[in-house]
Amino acid sequence: MARVYSDDLRRRAIEAVDAGASRREAAERFDTSPSTVINWMRCWLEHGSANAKPSGGSISPLEKHAKWLLGLVSKQADRTLDEVVAAMVKRGIAGSRSAVSRFYIRHNITFKKKPARHRAGPSGRGPQAQALESRARHA
């Protein structure tokens, strides 16, 4: 990903153009491309600022429904992700199973298999074959 130029560099390039330098001259002086200085000047003239836009920090659309989603699991803690998605569909909330999973992970709630599922114990292997030594004795 390209690095973000500092607001100080942007300000100095704009000041150079305002002082009479061409956009290309300012770009050469500050080691940027001419199109970069042209874009900074356009932002400066249109908006009065050429500061970098904030990056990152996207917010999930499910955050609008956070209270309901968190309450749903607090009422019945053993819900599966599929059951949560089905409840969302009934309520008209769009979202996928993976989006719901990421939402709950952000809120430190995970869906784990319950110990009750392991009651039968591991199946393992059946009776093992006799060791080679014991077969030799029988022959």
N, C-alpha and C positions, 0 to 999 in steps of 0.2 A: 504494500500500500504506500502511496506517495506521502511524503511528510507534509505537515502543515507549516506554511510560512508564518513567522511571528507577526503579531500585529504591529510591532515596531518597524519591521522591514516594510510592511505594507504602507504604513504612514509615511516613512521616508521616501518611498517610491512615488507616492501621490504628491508629496511636497515638492519633489524634483520636477514632476510634470507641471505642477502649478507654478513653479518658478521659471518655466520656459523650456524645459527639456522635452524632447519628443518621447513618446512611449517606448520606442525602440532604444533610445539612448538611456532611459531610466532602466530598462530591462538589462542592458549590457552593463551598466554601472553596478547594479545590485545582483548580477548573475542569475537572472531569471529569464524566462521566455517572454517575448513581446506580448503574446496572447495573455499571459498571466497579468502583466501590468495593464493591458487593455481591459481585462475583466475587473481588476481592482478599481480602475477609474470609473467604469460603468456602474459598479456598485456604489462607489463614492458619490457619483452624480445623482443616481436614482434614489438611494436610501440614506445618504449622509454618513455611511459607515462602510468600511471595507474589512471589518473584522472577520475572522474565520468563523464559520458556522459551527455550532456544537456537533460533536460526533459521538456515536455510540449511544447506549442507554435506551434502546428500544423498549417499549412497554407492551406487554401482552394485552390483547383485547379482552382476555378473561379477567384481568384485574378489575374491570368495571363490575364484575359479578363476584368479587372475592368474598364478600360477606356471605353470600348465599352458598358458594362452593365450599367454604370452610365450615359453614353450619351443616351442610349436607353430610359431611364426613364425621362431624362431631356427634350428630344424632345416631349414626350407624357406622361405627368405625371399621367394620369388616366389609365395606362396599368394595367392589372391584372397579377398575378404571372403566370397564365396559358399562357397568351399572351407572357410573357417574355420567358418562357420555349419553346414555339413554335418558337419564333425567334431564340433561341439558337439552336434548332434542325436544322432549315434551314441553320444556319451558321456552323453546325457540331461541336458544343460545347456540351459536355456531362454534364449533371447535372439534378437534380431532383427539384421538386417544393420546397421541404423543404430546399435544399441546396441554392437555389436562395433566399428564404426567409431569411435564416441566413446571407447570403452575404449582402443583403440590410439592415438588422438590424445592422450589424457591421458598415455599412456606414451611419447609422442614417437616413435611408429612410424606412418608413413603408407604408403598403398598408391598408388604412382605407376605410370603407364604406363612400360614399359621402352623404351629407345631402339631395341631390336630391332624393335619394331612399326613403325618409320618407315623401314624399309629401302627400300621402293619409292619413297620420295620423294613430295612433294606432287603431286597430280594436276593442280592448276592448271587453266587454261583451255587449250583446244586451239589450233590455229593461229589467229592473230588475223586479222580482216578487214583488207583493205588500207586504208591511210589514204585520206581523201577526195581528197587531192592526186594520189596515184598513180593513182586511178581516173579522174580527169579527164584525165590524159595519154594514157590508152589509148583514149579515145573519139574 
